[in-house]
Amino acid sequence: MPTAKIAVTVDRELLVRLDRLVQERRFASRSQAVQAAIQDQLARLEKNRLARECAKLDPIAEQRLADEGLSADAAQWPEY
């Protein structure tokens, strides 16, 4: 995947912590550490968005939709 170079300003203490992770070889470089952090944060934000959108659903209306779909197919199901 193509990459792009950017300039980022961070708090000195955060940079010390980042460099410690690189020194411990948990990441090969600052760039890899920052990229991993950005990916994790974006994934977390996307997951939270899905949860917020799901919370907007009306459980009763959703159940009615599910039941409506089942009633049409239920006659074709074998009896157990």
HTML snippet that shows the backbone in 3Dmol.js (N, CA, C, O; Angstrom):
<script src="https://3Dmol.org/build/3Dmol-min.js"></script>
<div id="view" style="width:600px;height:400px;position:relative"></div>
<script>
const pdb = `
ATOM      1  N   MET A   1       0.852  -1.168   0.000  1.00  0.00           N
ATOM      2  CA  MET A   1       0.000   0.000   0.000  1.00  0.00           C
ATOM      3  C   MET A   1       0.900   1.235   0.000  1.00  0.00           C
ATOM      4  O   MET A   1       1.872   1.289   0.754  1.00  0.00           O
ATOM      5  N   PRO A   2       0.591   2.217  -0.828  1.00  0.00           N
ATOM      6  CA  PRO A   2       1.412   3.434  -0.849  1.00  0.00           C
ATOM      7  C   PRO A   2       1.300   4.184   0.481  1.00  0.00           C
ATOM      8  O   PRO A   2       0.254   4.169   1.130  1.00  0.00           O
ATOM      9  N   THR A   3       2.373   4.825   0.863  1.00  0.00           N
ATOM     10  CA  THR A   3       2.376   5.584   2.111  1.00  0.00           C
ATOM     11  C   THR A   3       2.607   7.054   1.806  1.00  0.00           C
ATOM     12  O   THR A   3       3.056   7.420   0.720  1.00  0.00           O
ATOM     13  N   ALA A   4       2.292   7.879   2.781  1.00  0.00           N
ATOM     14  CA  ALA A   4       2.510   9.320   2.664  1.00  0.00           C
ATOM     15  C   ALA A   4       3.196   9.797   3.929  1.00  0.00           C
ATOM     16  O   ALA A   4       2.918   9.307   5.024  1.00  0.00           O
ATOM     17  N   LYS A   5       4.073  10.732   3.773  1.00  0.00           N
ATOM     18  CA  LYS A   5       4.792  11.286   4.916  1.00  0.00           C
ATOM     19  C   LYS A   5       4.001  12.476   5.450  1.00  0.00           C
ATOM     20  O   LYS A   5       3.534  13.322   4.687  1.00  0.00           O
ATOM     21  N   ILE A   6       3.859  12.526   6.774  1.00  0.00           N
ATOM     22  CA  ILE A   6       3.168  13.641   7.420  1.00  0.00           C
ATOM     23  C   ILE A   6       4.011  14.125   8.593  1.00  0.00           C
ATOM     24  O   ILE A   6       4.896  13.414   9.070  1.00  0.00           O
ATOM     25  N   ALA A   7       3.733  15.311   9.041  1.00  0.00           N
ATOM     26  CA  ALA A   7       4.387  15.852  10.236  1.00  0.00           C
ATOM     27  C   ALA A   7       3.352  15.858  11.359  1.00  0.00           C
ATOM     28  O   ALA A   7       2.220  16.308  11.181  1.00  0.00           O
ATOM     29  N   VAL A   8       3.765  15.351  12.514  1.00  0.00           N
ATOM     30  CA  VAL A   8       2.863  15.270  13.662  1.00  0.00           C
ATOM     31  C   VAL A   8       3.569  15.854  14.874  1.00  0.00           C
ATOM     32  O   VAL A   8       4.734  15.551  15.128  1.00  0.00           O
ATOM     33  N   THR A   9       2.870  16.682  15.610  1.00  0.00           N
ATOM     34  CA  THR A   9       3.405  17.239  16.839  1.00  0.00           C
ATOM     35  C   THR A   9       2.779  16.493  18.005  1.00  0.00           C
ATOM     36  O   THR A   9       1.556  16.385  18.099  1.00  0.00           O
ATOM     37  N   VAL A  10       3.635  15.971  18.906  1.00  0.00           N
ATOM     38  CA  VAL A  10       3.134  15.222  20.058  1.00  0.00           C
ATOM     39  C   VAL A  10       3.781  15.745  21.334  1.00  0.00           C
ATOM     40  O   VAL A  10       4.855  16.346  21.310  1.00  0.00           O
ATOM     41  N   ASP A  11       3.119  15.508  22.409  1.00  0.00           N
ATOM     42  CA  ASP A  11       3.620  15.845  23.733  1.00  0.00           C
ATOM     43  C   ASP A  11       4.933  15.102  23.983  1.00  0.00           C
ATOM     44  O   ASP A  11       5.078  13.952  23.566  1.00  0.00           O
ATOM     45  N   ARG A  12       5.880  15.737  24.649  1.00  0.00           N
ATOM     46  CA  ARG A  12       7.203  15.146  24.899  1.00  0.00           C
ATOM     47  C   ARG A  12       7.098  13.817  25.638  1.00  0.00           C
ATOM     48  O   ARG A  12       7.794  12.866  25.281  1.00  0.00           O
ATOM     49  N   GLU A  13       6.255  13.727  26.650  1.00  0.00           N
ATOM     50  CA  GLU A  13       6.100  12.483  27.412  1.00  0.00           C
ATOM     51  C   GLU A  13       5.539  11.369  26.527  1.00  0.00           C
ATOM     52  O   GLU A  13       5.949  10.215  26.650  1.00  0.00           O
ATOM     53  N   LEU A  14       4.630  11.701  25.659  1.00  0.00           N
ATOM     54  CA  LEU A  14       4.090  10.709  24.731  1.00  0.00           C
ATOM     55  C   LEU A  14       5.189  10.188  23.803  1.00  0.00           C
ATOM     56  O   LEU A  14       5.241   8.998  23.495  1.00  0.00           O
ATOM     57  N   LEU A  15       6.051  11.080  23.369  1.00  0.00           N
ATOM     58  CA  LEU A  15       7.160  10.682  22.508  1.00  0.00           C
ATOM     59  C   LEU A  15       8.130   9.759  23.255  1.00  0.00           C
ATOM     60  O   LEU A  15       8.649   8.804  22.676  1.00  0.00           O
ATOM     61  N   VAL A  16       8.371  10.039  24.521  1.00  0.00           N
ATOM     62  CA  VAL A  16       9.241   9.177  25.326  1.00  0.00           C
ATOM     63  C   VAL A  16       8.637   7.775  25.419  1.00  0.00           C
ATOM     64  O   VAL A  16       9.347   6.779  25.284  1.00  0.00           O
ATOM     65  N   ARG A  17       7.338   7.703  25.649  1.00  0.00           N
ATOM     66  CA  ARG A  17       6.668   6.411  25.732  1.00  0.00           C
ATOM     67  C   ARG A  17       6.708   5.679  24.398  1.00  0.00           C
ATOM     68  O   ARG A  17       6.908   4.465  24.354  1.00  0.00           O
ATOM     69  N   LEU A  18       6.521   6.415  23.323  1.00  0.00           N
ATOM     70  CA  LEU A  18       6.579   5.839  21.981  1.00  0.00           C
ATOM     71  C   LEU A  18       7.971   5.286  21.696  1.00  0.00           C
ATOM     72  O   LEU A  18       8.115   4.165  21.208  1.00  0.00           O
ATOM     73  N   ASP A  19       8.981   6.072  22.000  1.00  0.00           N
ATOM     74  CA  ASP A  19      10.356   5.633  21.775  1.00  0.00           C
ATOM     75  C   ASP A  19      10.703   4.403  22.621  1.00  0.00           C
ATOM     76  O   ASP A  19      11.485   3.553  22.197  1.00  0.00           O
ATOM     77  N   ARG A  20      10.122   4.316  23.807  1.00  0.00           N
ATOM     78  CA  ARG A  20      10.362   3.154  24.660  1.00  0.00           C
ATOM     79  C   ARG A  20       9.813   1.887  23.982  1.00  0.00           C
ATOM     80  O   ARG A  20      10.451   0.835  24.019  1.00  0.00           O
ATOM     81  N   LEU A  21       8.655   1.992  23.377  1.00  0.00           N
ATOM     82  CA  LEU A  21       8.082   0.841  22.673  1.00  0.00           C
ATOM     83  C   LEU A  21       8.959   0.418  21.496  1.00  0.00           C
ATOM     84  O   LEU A  21       9.135  -0.771  21.231  1.00  0.00           O
ATOM     85  N   VAL A  22       9.498   1.402  20.804  1.00  0.00           N
ATOM     86  CA  VAL A  22      10.395   1.095  19.682  1.00  0.00           C
ATOM     87  C   VAL A  22      11.683   0.469  20.208  1.00  0.00           C
ATOM     88  O   VAL A  22      12.187  -0.496  19.632  1.00  0.00           O
ATOM     89  N   GLN A  23      12.211   1.010  21.291  1.00  0.00           N
ATOM     90  CA  GLN A  23      13.444   0.485  21.882  1.00  0.00           C
ATOM     91  C   GLN A  23      13.249  -0.955  22.367  1.00  0.00           C
ATOM     92  O   GLN A  23      14.160  -1.778  22.273  1.00  0.00           O
ATOM     93  N   GLU A  24      12.055  -1.249  22.884  1.00  0.00           N
ATOM     94  CA  GLU A  24      11.734  -2.606  23.337  1.00  0.00           C
ATOM     95  C   GLU A  24      11.402  -3.531  22.172  1.00  0.00           C
ATOM     96  O   GLU A  24      11.099  -4.708  22.366  1.00  0.00           O
ATOM     97  N   ARG A  25      11.462  -2.993  20.977  1.00  0.00           N
ATOM     98  CA  ARG A  25      11.199  -3.715  19.726  1.00  0.00           C
ATOM     99  C   ARG A  25       9.768  -4.230  19.614  1.00  0.00           C
ATOM    100  O   ARG A  25       9.498  -5.238  18.961  1.00  0.00           O
ATOM    101  N   ARG A  26       8.877  -3.522  20.258  1.00  0.00           N
ATOM    102  CA  ARG A  26       7.464  -3.849  20.074  1.00  0.00           C
ATOM    103  C   ARG A  26       6.986  -3.302  18.750  1.00  0.00           C
ATOM    104  O   ARG A  26       6.000  -3.774  18.184  1.00  0.00           O
ATOM    105  N   PHE A  27       7.699  -2.294  18.260  1.00  0.00           N
ATOM    106  CA  PHE A  27       7.488  -1.739  16.922  1.00  0.00           C
ATOM    107  C   PHE A  27       8.852  -1.518  16.297  1.00  0.00           C
ATOM    108  O   PHE A  27       9.827  -1.236  16.993  1.00  0.00           O
ATOM    109  N   ALA A  28       8.914  -1.646  14.983  1.00  0.00           N
ATOM    110  CA  ALA A  28      10.187  -1.479  14.289  1.00  0.00           C
ATOM    111  C   ALA A  28      10.602  -0.012  14.206  1.00  0.00           C
ATOM    112  O   ALA A  28      11.789   0.295  14.102  1.00  0.00           O
ATOM    113  N   SER A  29       9.633   0.884  14.252  1.00  0.00           N
ATOM    114  CA  SER A  29       9.937   2.307  14.116  1.00  0.00           C
ATOM    115  C   SER A  29       8.811   3.140  14.716  1.00  0.00           C
ATOM    116  O   SER A  29       7.732   2.634  15.027  1.00  0.00           O
ATOM    117  N   ARG A  30       9.092   4.425  14.868  1.00  0.00           N
ATOM    118  CA  ARG A  30       8.041   5.350  15.319  1.00  0.00           C
ATOM    119  C   ARG A  30       6.874   5.323  14.341  1.00  0.00           C
ATOM    120  O   ARG A  30       5.709   5.313  14.737  1.00  0.00           O
ATOM    121  N   SER A  31       7.213   5.311  13.061  1.00  0.00           N
ATOM    122  CA  SER A  31       6.162   5.336  12.030  1.00  0.00           C
ATOM    123  C   SER A  31       5.222   4.150  12.173  1.00  0.00           C
ATOM    124  O   SER A  31       4.003   4.306  12.093  1.00  0.00           O
ATOM    125  N   GLN A  32       5.781   2.971  12.383  1.00  0.00           N
ATOM    126  CA  GLN A  32       4.932   1.789  12.536  1.00  0.00           C
ATOM    127  C   GLN A  32       4.080   1.874  13.796  1.00  0.00           C
ATOM    128  O   GLN A  32       2.921   1.460  13.793  1.00  0.00           O
ATOM    129  N   ALA A  33       4.643   2.404  14.859  1.00  0.00           N
ATOM    130  CA  ALA A  33       3.890   2.546  16.107  1.00  0.00           C
ATOM    131  C   ALA A  33       2.736   3.525  15.937  1.00  0.00           C
ATOM    132  O   ALA A  33       1.619   3.257  16.380  1.00  0.00           O
ATOM    133  N   VAL A  34       3.004   4.648  15.302  1.00  0.00           N
ATOM    134  CA  VAL A  34       1.959   5.651  15.092  1.00  0.00           C
ATOM    135  C   VAL A  34       0.888   5.100  14.159  1.00  0.00           C
ATOM    136  O   VAL A  34      -0.303   5.301  14.396  1.00  0.00           O
ATOM    137  N   GLN A  35       1.298   4.411  13.109  1.00  0.00           N
ATOM    138  CA  GLN A  35       0.330   3.842  12.173  1.00  0.00           C
ATOM    139  C   GLN A  35      -0.568   2.824  12.877  1.00  0.00           C
ATOM    140  O   GLN A  35      -1.779   2.812  12.656  1.00  0.00           O
ATOM    141  N   ALA A  36       0.012   1.975  13.717  1.00  0.00           N
ATOM    142  CA  ALA A  36      -0.779   0.988  14.460  1.00  0.00           C
ATOM    143  C   ALA A  36      -1.765   1.682  15.395  1.00  0.00           C
ATOM    144  O   ALA A  36      -2.913   1.256  15.519  1.00  0.00           O
ATOM    145  N   ALA A  37      -1.317   2.742  16.048  1.00  0.00           N
ATOM    146  CA  ALA A  37      -2.201   3.474  16.966  1.00  0.00           C
ATOM    147  C   ALA A  37      -3.364   4.111  16.213  1.00  0.00           C
ATOM    148  O   ALA A  37      -4.501   4.092  16.685  1.00  0.00           O
ATOM    149  N   ILE A  38      -3.077   4.667  15.056  1.00  0.00           N
ATOM    150  CA  ILE A  38      -4.135   5.284  14.253  1.00  0.00           C
ATOM    151  C   ILE A  38      -5.129   4.226  13.790  1.00  0.00           C
ATOM    152  O   ILE A  38      -6.340   4.437  13.856  1.00  0.00           O
ATOM    153  N   GLN A  39      -4.621   3.087  13.321  1.00  0.00           N
ATOM    154  CA  GLN A  39      -5.514   2.010  12.879  1.00  0.00           C
ATOM    155  C   GLN A  39      -6.396   1.524  14.013  1.00  0.00           C
ATOM    156  O   GLN A  39      -7.596   1.324  13.825  1.00  0.00           O
ATOM    157  N   ASP A  40      -5.812   1.331  15.193  1.00  0.00           N
ATOM    158  CA  ASP A  40      -6.597   0.886  16.349  1.00  0.00           C
ATOM    159  C   ASP A  40      -7.676   1.892  16.714  1.00  0.00           C
ATOM    160  O   ASP A  40      -8.817   1.516  16.983  1.00  0.00           O
ATOM    161  N   GLN A  41      -7.319   3.166  16.724  1.00  0.00           N
ATOM    162  CA  GLN A  41      -8.284   4.190  17.097  1.00  0.00           C
ATOM    163  C   GLN A  41      -9.414   4.291  16.076  1.00  0.00           C
ATOM    164  O   GLN A  41     -10.579   4.432  16.450  1.00  0.00           O
ATOM    165  N   LEU A  42      -9.077   4.219  14.800  1.00  0.00           N
ATOM    166  CA  LEU A  42     -10.113   4.273  13.767  1.00  0.00           C
ATOM    167  C   LEU A  42     -11.050   3.073  13.868  1.00  0.00           C
ATOM    168  O   LEU A  42     -12.263   3.223  13.721  1.00  0.00           O
ATOM    169  N   ALA A  43     -10.504   1.891  14.117  1.00  0.00           N
ATOM    170  CA  ALA A  43     -11.344   0.699  14.283  1.00  0.00           C
ATOM    171  C   ALA A  43     -12.264   0.856  15.483  1.00  0.00           C
ATOM    172  O   ALA A  43     -13.436   0.482  15.424  1.00  0.00           O
ATOM    173  N   ARG A  44     -11.739   1.409  16.573  1.00  0.00           N
ATOM    174  CA  ARG A  44     -12.549   1.629  17.780  1.00  0.00           C
ATOM    175  C   ARG A  44     -13.676   2.624  17.500  1.00  0.00           C
ATOM    176  O   ARG A  44     -14.809   2.422  17.934  1.00  0.00           O
ATOM    177  N   LEU A  45     -13.364   3.687  16.781  1.00  0.00           N
ATOM    178  CA  LEU A  45     -14.383   4.680  16.450  1.00  0.00           C
ATOM    179  C   LEU A  45     -15.468   4.088  15.557  1.00  0.00           C
ATOM    180  O   LEU A  45     -16.652   4.367  15.746  1.00  0.00           O
ATOM    181  N   GLU A  46     -15.067   3.276  14.590  1.00  0.00           N
ATOM    182  CA  GLU A  46     -16.046   2.645  13.709  1.00  0.00           C
ATOM    183  C   GLU A  46     -16.938   1.680  14.478  1.00  0.00           C
ATOM    184  O   GLU A  46     -18.143   1.614  14.236  1.00  0.00           O
ATOM    185  N   LYS A  47     -16.350   0.934  15.401  1.00  0.00           N
ATOM    186  CA  LYS A  47     -17.129   0.002  16.219  1.00  0.00           C
ATOM    187  C   LYS A  47     -18.122   0.772  17.086  1.00  0.00           C
ATOM    188  O   LYS A  47     -19.276   0.365  17.218  1.00  0.00           O
ATOM    189  N   ASN A  48     -17.683   1.869  17.671  1.00  0.00           N
ATOM    190  CA  ASN A  48     -18.574   2.682  18.495  1.00  0.00           C
ATOM    191  C   ASN A  48     -19.707   3.255  17.666  1.00  0.00           C
ATOM    192  O   ASN A  48     -20.836   3.357  18.145  1.00  0.00           O
ATOM    193  N   ARG A  49     -19.421   3.626  16.439  1.00  0.00           N
ATOM    194  CA  ARG A  49     -20.470   4.171  15.566  1.00  0.00           C
ATOM    195  C   ARG A  49     -21.523   3.104  15.293  1.00  0.00           C
ATOM    196  O   ARG A  49     -22.720   3.391  15.319  1.00  0.00           O
ATOM    197  N   LEU A  50     -21.082   1.875  15.031  1.00  0.00           N
ATOM    198  CA  LEU A  50     -22.026   0.783  14.797  1.00  0.00           C
ATOM    199  C   LEU A  50     -22.892   0.560  16.029  1.00  0.00           C
ATOM    200  O   LEU A  50     -24.100   0.359  15.905  1.00  0.00           O
ATOM    201  N   ALA A  51     -22.296   0.591  17.205  1.00  0.00           N
ATOM    202  CA  ALA A  51     -23.055   0.399  18.443  1.00  0.00           C
ATOM    203  C   ALA A  51     -24.077   1.520  18.631  1.00  0.00           C
ATOM    204  O   ALA A  51     -25.211   1.266  19.036  1.00  0.00           O
ATOM    205  N   ARG A  52     -23.679   2.757  18.339  1.00  0.00           N
ATOM    206  CA  ARG A  52     -24.619   3.880  18.455  1.00  0.00           C
ATOM    207  C   ARG A  52     -25.783   3.734  17.489  1.00  0.00           C
ATOM    208  O   ARG A  52     -26.932   3.985  17.852  1.00  0.00           O
ATOM    209  N   GLU A  53     -25.487   3.328  16.259  1.00  0.00           N
ATOM    210  CA  GLU A  53     -26.545   3.157  15.269  1.00  0.00           C
ATOM    211  C   GLU A  53     -27.483   2.016  15.661  1.00  0.00           C
ATOM    212  O   GLU A  53     -28.697   2.125  15.489  1.00  0.00           O
ATOM    213  N   CYS A  54     -26.931   0.932  16.181  1.00  0.00           N
ATOM    214  CA  CYS A  54     -27.760  -0.195  16.620  1.00  0.00           C
ATOM    215  C   CYS A  54     -28.647   0.204  17.797  1.00  0.00           C
ATOM    216  O   CYS A  54     -29.774  -0.277  17.918  1.00  0.00           O
ATOM    217  N   ALA A  55     -28.145   1.073  18.653  1.00  0.00           N
ATOM    218  CA  ALA A  55     -28.924   1.516  19.811  1.00  0.00           C
ATOM    219  C   ALA A  55     -30.149   2.321  19.383  1.00  0.00           C
ATOM    220  O   ALA A  55     -31.112   2.432  20.142  1.00  0.00           O
ATOM    221  N   LYS A  56     -30.120   2.879  18.183  1.00  0.00           N
ATOM    222  CA  LYS A  56     -31.249   3.659  17.682  1.00  0.00           C
ATOM    223  C   LYS A  56     -32.399   2.777  17.215  1.00  0.00           C
ATOM    224  O   LYS A  56     -33.520   3.259  17.048  1.00  0.00           O
ATOM    225  N   LEU A  57     -32.135   1.492  17.004  1.00  0.00           N
ATOM    226  CA  LEU A  57     -33.169   0.596  16.501  1.00  0.00           C
ATOM    227  C   LEU A  57     -34.224   0.342  17.562  1.00  0.00           C
ATOM    228  O   LEU A  57     -33.919   0.253  18.751  1.00  0.00           O
ATOM    229  N   ASP A  58     -35.456   0.227  17.123  1.00  0.00           N
ATOM    230  CA  ASP A  58     -36.573  -0.092  18.016  1.00  0.00           C
ATOM    231  C   ASP A  58     -36.700  -1.611  18.072  1.00  0.00           C
ATOM    232  O   ASP A  58     -37.051  -2.232  17.069  1.00  0.00           O
ATOM    233  N   PRO A  59     -36.424  -2.222  19.221  1.00  0.00           N
ATOM    234  CA  PRO A  59     -36.447  -3.694  19.303  1.00  0.00           C
ATOM    235  C   PRO A  59     -37.799  -4.296  18.927  1.00  0.00           C
ATOM    236  O   PRO A  59     -37.852  -5.373  18.332  1.00  0.00           O
ATOM    237  N   ILE A  60     -38.876  -3.622  19.262  1.00  0.00           N
ATOM    238  CA  ILE A  60     -40.211  -4.155  18.956  1.00  0.00           C
ATOM    239  C   ILE A  60     -40.449  -4.139  17.446  1.00  0.00           C
ATOM    240  O   ILE A  60     -40.956  -5.105  16.876  1.00  0.00           O
ATOM    241  N   ALA A  61     -40.078  -3.033  16.811  1.00  0.00           N
ATOM    242  CA  ALA A  61     -40.244  -2.944  15.355  1.00  0.00           C
ATOM    243  C   ALA A  61     -39.348  -3.952  14.651  1.00  0.00           C
ATOM    244  O   ALA A  61     -39.759  -4.565  13.665  1.00  0.00           O
ATOM    245  N   GLU A  62     -38.141  -4.128  15.142  1.00  0.00           N
ATOM    246  CA  GLU A  62     -37.227  -5.100  14.541  1.00  0.00           C
ATOM    247  C   GLU A  62     -37.771  -6.515  14.688  1.00  0.00           C
ATOM    248  O   GLU A  62     -37.657  -7.323  13.766  1.00  0.00           O
ATOM    249  N   GLN A  63     -38.362  -6.820  15.846  1.00  0.00           N
ATOM    250  CA  GLN A  63     -38.941  -8.150  16.056  1.00  0.00           C
ATOM    251  C   GLN A  63     -40.115  -8.370  15.111  1.00  0.00           C
ATOM    252  O   GLN A  63     -40.269  -9.461  14.562  1.00  0.00           O
ATOM    253  N   ARG A  64     -40.942  -7.351  14.914  1.00  0.00           N
ATOM    254  CA  ARG A  64     -42.071  -7.467  13.973  1.00  0.00           C
ATOM    255  C   ARG A  64     -41.577  -7.763  12.566  1.00  0.00           C
ATOM    256  O   ARG A  64     -42.139  -8.608  11.868  1.00  0.00           O
ATOM    257  N   LEU A  65     -40.523  -7.063  12.151  1.00  0.00           N
ATOM    258  CA  LEU A  65     -39.956  -7.320  10.827  1.00  0.00           C
ATOM    259  C   LEU A  65     -39.432  -8.749  10.719  1.00  0.00           C
ATOM    260  O   LEU A  65     -39.633  -9.415   9.704  1.00  0.00           O
ATOM    261  N   ALA A  66     -38.771  -9.208  11.754  1.00  0.00           N
ATOM    262  CA  ALA A  66     -38.243 -10.575  11.745  1.00  0.00           C
ATOM    263  C   ALA A  66     -39.375 -11.588  11.699  1.00  0.00           C
ATOM    264  O   ALA A  66     -39.310 -12.562  10.950  1.00  0.00           O
ATOM    265  N   ASP A  67     -40.411 -11.361  12.499  1.00  0.00           N
ATOM    266  CA  ASP A  67     -41.547 -12.284  12.527  1.00  0.00           C
ATOM    267  C   ASP A  67     -42.286 -12.275  11.195  1.00  0.00           C
ATOM    268  O   ASP A  67     -42.744 -13.317  10.726  1.00  0.00           O
ATOM    269  N   GLU A  68     -42.399 -11.115  10.599  1.00  0.00           N
ATOM    270  CA  GLU A  68     -43.087 -11.001   9.312  1.00  0.00           C
ATOM    271  C   GLU A  68     -42.362 -11.821   8.240  1.00  0.00           C
ATOM    272  O   GLU A  68     -42.992 -12.509   7.438  1.00  0.00           O
ATOM    273  N   GLY A  69     -41.069 -11.738   8.241  1.00  0.00           N
ATOM    274  CA  GLY A  69     -40.290 -12.506   7.283  1.00  0.00           C
ATOM    275  C   GLY A  69     -40.389 -13.998   7.531  1.00  0.00           C
ATOM    276  O   GLY A  69     -40.395 -14.787   6.586  1.00  0.00           O
ATOM    277  N   LEU A  70     -40.466 -14.394   8.791  1.00  0.00           N
ATOM    278  CA  LEU A  70     -40.557 -15.808   9.130  1.00  0.00           C
ATOM    279  C   LEU A  70     -41.915 -16.400   8.781  1.00  0.00           C
ATOM    280  O   LEU A  70     -41.992 -17.554   8.361  1.00  0.00           O
ATOM    281  N   SER A  71     -42.982 -15.633   8.946  1.00  0.00           N
ATOM    282  CA  SER A  71     -44.312 -16.190   8.728  1.00  0.00           C
ATOM    283  C   SER A  71     -44.505 -16.612   7.278  1.00  0.00           C
ATOM    284  O   SER A  71     -45.208 -17.588   7.013  1.00  0.00           O
ATOM    285  N   ALA A  72     -43.906 -15.909   6.348  1.00  0.00           N
ATOM    286  CA  ALA A  72     -44.044 -16.271   4.941  1.00  0.00           C
ATOM    287  C   ALA A  72     -43.325 -17.577   4.638  1.00  0.00           C
ATOM    288  O   ALA A  72     -43.794 -18.365   3.817  1.00  0.00           O
ATOM    289  N   ASP A  73     -42.219 -17.809   5.275  1.00  0.00           N
ATOM    290  CA  ASP A  73     -41.432 -19.008   5.015  1.00  0.00           C
ATOM    291  C   ASP A  73     -41.800 -20.180   5.920  1.00  0.00           C
ATOM    292  O   ASP A  73     -41.497 -21.328   5.595  1.00  0.00           O
ATOM    293  N   ALA A  74     -42.437 -19.913   7.027  1.00  0.00           N
ATOM    294  CA  ALA A  74     -42.689 -20.948   8.026  1.00  0.00           C
ATOM    295  C   ALA A  74     -43.519 -22.105   7.454  1.00  0.00           C
ATOM    296  O   ALA A  74     -43.310 -23.253   7.847  1.00  0.00           O
ATOM    297  N   ALA A  75     -44.436 -21.836   6.553  1.00  0.00           N
ATOM    298  CA  ALA A  75     -45.283 -22.887   5.988  1.00  0.00           C
ATOM    299  C   ALA A  75     -44.448 -23.868   5.163  1.00  0.00           C
ATOM    300  O   ALA A  75     -44.833 -25.028   5.013  1.00  0.00           O
ATOM    301  N   GLN A  76     -43.345 -23.432   4.642  1.00  0.00           N
ATOM    302  CA  GLN A  76     -42.525 -24.303   3.795  1.00  0.00           C
ATOM    303  C   GLN A  76     -41.524 -25.130   4.616  1.00  0.00           C
ATOM    304  O   GLN A  76     -40.878 -26.024   4.070  1.00  0.00           O
ATOM    305  N   TRP A  77     -41.391 -24.851   5.882  1.00  0.00           N
ATOM    306  CA  TRP A  77     -40.419 -25.556   6.707  1.00  0.00           C
ATOM    307  C   TRP A  77     -40.948 -26.938   7.085  1.00  0.00           C
ATOM    308  O   TRP A  77     -42.143 -27.094   7.333  1.00  0.00           O
ATOM    309  N   PRO A  78     -40.083 -27.928   7.131  1.00  0.00           N
ATOM    310  CA  PRO A  78     -40.548 -29.254   7.581  1.00  0.00           C
ATOM    311  C   PRO A  78     -40.850 -29.232   9.065  1.00  0.00           C
ATOM    312  O   PRO A  78     -40.237 -28.478   9.822  1.00  0.00           O
ATOM    313  N   GLU A  79     -41.798 -30.060   9.480  1.00  0.00           N
ATOM    314  CA  GLU A  79     -42.130 -30.127  10.887  1.00  0.00           C
ATOM    315  C   GLU A  79     -41.155 -31.032  11.618  1.00  0.00           C
ATOM    316  O   GLU A  79     -40.711 -32.043  11.074  1.00  0.00           O
ATOM    317  N   TYR A  80     -40.832 -30.681  12.814  1.00  0.00           N
ATOM    318  CA  TYR A  80     -39.887 -31.476  13.605  1.00  0.00           C
ATOM    319  C   TYR A  80     -40.588 -32.116  14.755  1.00  0.00           C
ATOM    320  O   TYR A  80     -39.963 -32.827  15.541  1.00  0.00           O
TER     321      TYR A  80
END
`;
const viewer = $3Dmol.createViewer("view");
viewer.addModel(pdb, "pdb");
viewer.setStyle({}, {cartoon: {color: "spectrum"}});
viewer.zoomTo();
viewer.render();
</script>
